Amino acid sequence: MSDFNRRKFIQICGSGLALAALPFSLNAAAGARVVVIGGGFAGATAAKYLRLLGGNISVTLVDPAAAHISCIGSNLVLTGESALSSLTRPLATLRDKFGVQLVSGRAVRVDPGLHRVHLASGATLDYEHVIIAPGIDFERVPGLNFNVMPHAWIAGAQTTLLKNQLNAMPNGGTFVITIPKTPFRAHTGPYERATVVADFFLRTKPASKILILDANPDIAAMRRTFSTAFTGIYRNIVQYLPNVTVNSADAANMSLNITRGGVTSIVRGSVINVIPPQRAGRLLFDSGLVPSGSKFAPVNPLNYESTQIPAANIHILGDSQATGQAKSGHMANSQAKVCVDAILRALVGLAPDPAPKTTAAAFPPITRTTASWTSTTYAFAPPSGLATIGTMVAVPGTPAEAPTPTEDIREEMAGWLGNLLSDSFA
Ligand SMILES: Cc1cc2nc3c(=O)[nH]c(=O)nc-3n(C[C@H](O)[C@H](O)[C@H](O)COP(=O)(O)OP(=O)(O)OC[C@H]3O[C@@H](n4cnc5c(N)ncnc54)[C@H](O)[C@@H]3O)c2cc1C
């Protein structure tokens, strides 16, 4: 992306311009009920824009949390450069500003026949359309205890725990990070975590080491940026090992049993951050929306409607869906807008936009004063051959990556995140 385009992209990102003017009247949709499950980047954006653009549509947002804590930016909390409070957005803003009805609770099952959501409390909510956006769940790693080896991959108490462990770690200790096979939430995130913590160690505990155990054959995102950092400024701190399988964890001995190149061994660490393999939120499995043997929920990217239970007005957004697009907050926000547009059209009997586009972006900090960026734009590709559902494919030239980390990009990082948080939650 050229510098001009990138700046323009940062400005308009999150502005919702794509949905500013709907080419149809929504009178016929008045009174329709949409239930949104999950108030993260995907669900909050969808709830907001349904109310903003949908006239008198009734929108109910279900989440057990009263506020969302953004994972984006949470790596900087680990080093004290940011605070969780600055990443926290109350869902009440969506009620007060846009008239979204909030239900505090956990959805446990969606009944496609009755168009009904069942909550853990026993209450039910009926809908014309339901949007399911519960983020991720973790797969089990034998012996793993998150109270001892935090994932810090859902921001909140886990972030604070890892921060405290890193602060307490003696100079000369080893911080081990494990990365699961793709796809997982935020492909740049683990490598960003390594650079942020390496910078922190360089300044505060220079004899310390970071060992990255990656299940993938290579750095999964922004390879040039991160490999340059790991082998350049952080060469005395970071050791990166690809193709590592974590077999089990031993909390009592602060060790992992791993296999690499057919050899099994024990790795010890002063602080161990296991980022486990991931899958769609449990609700999607319990509602029959993930095919046997799959980890994420397949959808039609024209309207994000489930293809596992089609024609039932069940839409799945964000990290839980299986279109192959980046599992990112920026992408979740972008998908939500495509989905809202499609639902509003469906409510008045129109087909979805036949050529949607979505975007993903990340601005990983590389040092205390510099950051880099990456962005990917996806365009709809119609079905070919025997396929009945189209796909989203990265447009030529993307993913794009900054040539080098700079101080200017670090400033833009804050603007980008501020825009994205405002557009999703306020
Ligand atoms: C360290 C880190 C760095 C990251 N950096 C970036 C970045 O630079 N750029 C970027 O775009 N993305 C980044 N991400 C990824 C981003 O945070 C996620 O992709 C994004 O949060 C996904 O949004 P979501 O709405 O699908 O899920 P979430 O934001 O996780 O929201 C899910 C919501 O659903 C609720 N929920 C779950 N189950 C239920 C249920 N049964 N009933 C009701 N509610 C439920 C949860 O309480 C939660 O509020 C990063 C992630 C991490 C961990």
The ligand as an ORCA input file, in Angstrom:
! r2SCAN-3c Opt
* xyz 0 1
  C      -2.259    -10.287     21.956
  C      -3.260    -10.037     20.864
  C      -3.017     -9.046     19.926
  C      -3.953     -8.798     18.910
  N      -3.666     -7.826     17.992
  C      -4.543     -7.567     17.004
  C      -4.285     -6.544     16.035
  O      -3.240     -5.908     16.047
  N      -5.235     -6.297     15.092
  C      -6.408     -6.973     15.071
  O      -7.256     -6.647     14.220
  N      -6.666     -7.986     15.936
  C      -5.770     -8.307     16.893
  N      -6.028     -9.308     17.802
  C      -7.178    -10.214     17.560
  C      -8.517     -9.703     18.076
  O      -8.451     -9.379     19.440
  C      -9.595    -10.781     17.857
  O      -9.471    -11.292     16.566
  C     -10.976    -10.198     18.066
  O     -11.130     -9.880     19.438
  C     -12.067    -11.157     17.599
  O     -13.321    -10.558     17.792
  P     -14.609    -11.458     18.101
  O     -15.736    -10.500     18.216
  O     -14.695    -12.587     17.148
  O     -14.296    -12.110     19.521
  P     -14.052    -11.404     20.928
  O     -13.540    -10.021     20.730
  O     -13.252    -12.354     21.743
  O     -15.493    -11.277     21.581
  C     -16.239    -12.420     21.921
  C     -17.308    -12.008     22.926
  O     -18.259    -13.060     23.037
  C     -18.599    -13.242     24.393
  N     -19.073    -14.621     24.511
  C     -18.367    -15.768     24.380
  N     -19.186    -16.838     24.489
  C     -20.429    -16.353     24.706
  C     -21.686    -16.969     24.911
  N     -21.841    -18.307     24.908
  N     -22.781    -16.175     25.114
  C     -22.642    -14.806     25.107
  N     -21.461    -14.190     24.904
  C     -20.378    -14.959     24.709
  C     -17.322    -12.928     25.154
  O     -17.608    -12.558     26.496
  C     -16.745    -11.769     24.332
  O     -17.212    -10.519     24.810
  C      -5.140     -9.567     18.839
  C      -5.379    -10.567     19.771
  C      -4.447    -10.813     20.776
  C      -4.715    -11.912     21.773
*
